[in-house]
Amino acid sequence: MPRLTRQEAWDLAYRATIRAGANEATARSLADATVAAELAQRPAVGFAHLKDYLAAFACGRIAATVVPEVDYPAPALIHVDAKGAIGQLGFDMAFDELVSRASTYGIAILAQRGSYTTGELGYYARRLALKELVAIAATNGPALMTPGAGTPLVYCTNPLAFAAPVEGGLPLVIDQASSATAFVNIRQAAEQGLPIPDGWAVDAEGQPTTDAREAMKGALLAFGGSRGANIALMVEVLAAGLTGANWSLDAPSFAEGDRSPGIGLFVVALKPDLLTWDFAARLALQLDRLAANGVHIPGRSAASDGTIELPAALVATLEAYLKSALPLLR
């Protein structure tokens, strides 16, 4: 597997996005997010997911050159209409104001509607934590999940992400789906011909399956049954209800057709220093105590040397795409 420097990986993602017809701002936003996901050791939503974006540009599921619209309905509220663009672009456009307003008022909220999938959700929360803010992010997408076997698909994986600054270290970042696993994990297993654990999904007949290919024809399951489904509903209300985005039931596919999924992103940013002056230091000590007791601390591990290892076949596919006159299709 070839190992790329951070800059080499960024250049590859940027050039591929420009080749797909995106404008420079879109290409920069997507390259930043793609590389960040890889460095956070979330490859399923890094370069592997970049192929989804490139195909979506080609088919019109992503508006490649539009400029999202940002407005401020209240001092601590930011509303973004992505207009079918990538979610990362609208967030980038509003980021400085989100940080500034959260720092001034103690809290600020960004509500974005009408974008393609948001990619790695932890990316949004982590960036705010690096600005000394505590952040919560929620997003939805096309319906892929059933609350329980025998019921229809009504939610996407509807993930939640949380991040907080830690003195002297990387931010605490928690990013997890409301489903038993993320869709990209099922797809990756299907592509590699690997089985999946029981309880992750059901097949087209609504029966439990460990065959990833059959799961792709069926539905993901909520984690913990109705408890996970309740969390998915809360995320749906935040990410689609409050933003004005498509409900998961109404969102077009992110992998087929020529219509944008039109999904939502909801982000809350808090300034902890306005509540307690030593928050980051206290959290650092507490996380050390938990780690000493065997607790896994999300977000602590990252690529130690800043390089990115990518499958040779994936790099070859992207390089061939850059030289080809044909669009990259999944």
Residue, then its C-alpha position, 0 to 999 in steps of 0.5 A: m500500500p503506497r504511503l502519501t504525505r499529507q500534501e500529496a494526498w491533498d493534491l490527489a483529492y484536490r486534482a480529482t475534484i477539479r477534474a470532476g468539474a468542481n470549482e476551486a472552493t469546493a475542491r479545497s473543502l473536499a480535499d481538506a475533509t478527505v485528508a482529515a478523515e484519513l488522518a483521523q483513521r476513518p478511511a471509510v469516509g476518506f478517499a474511499h468515500l471520495k469516489d462517491y463524490l466524484a461520481a455524484f459530480a458527474c451525475g449531477r447529484i452534487a452541484a459542482t459550482v454553486v455558492p451556498e447562501v449564508d444568513y444570520p437570523a439571530p446573533a447566535l444562529i447561522h443558517v446555510d442553504a447549501k443549494g445542492a453543494i457539498g456540506q463541507l463548503g457551506f460549513d467552511m464559509a460559515f466557520d469563522e463566524l460560528v467560532s466568533r459568535a460562539s466565543t462572544y455569546g457562549i453558544a452558537i448554532l449552525a443549521q445547514r440544509g440541502s447538501y450532499t452527504t456530510g462525510e466524516l461527521g467528527y470532522y466538523a466537531r473536531r475543527l471546533a474543538l481545535k478552536e477551544l470550543v465544545a461541539i455537537a454535530a448531527t446529520n441525516g441522509p437517505a433512508l437506509m435503516t429500519p428501527g427493527a426487523g420487519t419495519p420499513l426503512v425510515y432513517c439514515t444512519n443518523p450519526l452524532a458527533f461530539a468534540a471537546p478541547v483537551e489541554g496538551g493533547l488532541p481533542l476528545v472526539i466521539d463520532q458514531a451512528s445511530s445504526a449498529t454500524a455505518f453504511v460505509n462499513i457494510r459496503q466495504a465488507a461487501e466489496q471485499g467479500l467479508p461477513i458482517p457481525d450478526g445484528w448489523a443488518v437484515d436482508a431484502e426479506g427482513q431477515p437477519t444476515t451476516d452476508a454483507r452483499e445481502a445486507m446491501k439489498g436490505a437495511l441497517l439495524a438501529f443499535g440497541g433496538s428502539r433506543g438507537a431508533n429513538i436517537a435516530l429520531m432525535v437526530e432527524v429532528l435536529a438535522a432535518g427538522l430544524t434546518g429545513a432539509n429533507w427528511s430521510l424518508d424524502a431524501p434521494s439516494f446519494a449513490e444513484g440518480d441525478r438529484s441531490p439528497g438535500i440533507g441537513l447538518f446541525v452544529v452546536a458550538l459552546k465556549p467552555d471558558l465562559l462556564t469554567w476557566d479550567f475546562a480543558a485542563r480538568l478534562a485532560l486529567q479526567l481522560d488520563r484517569l479513565a485511560a488508566n482504568g482501561v477506558h478507550i478514549p476516542g480521538r486520541s489516536a492519529a497517524s503519528d507521522g502525518t502520512i496516509e496509507l492508501p490501497a494501491a488499487l484506489v490510488a491507481t483508480l484515481e490516477a487513471y481517472l485524472k488521465s481519462a476523458l470518462p467520468l468515474l463511476r462506482 
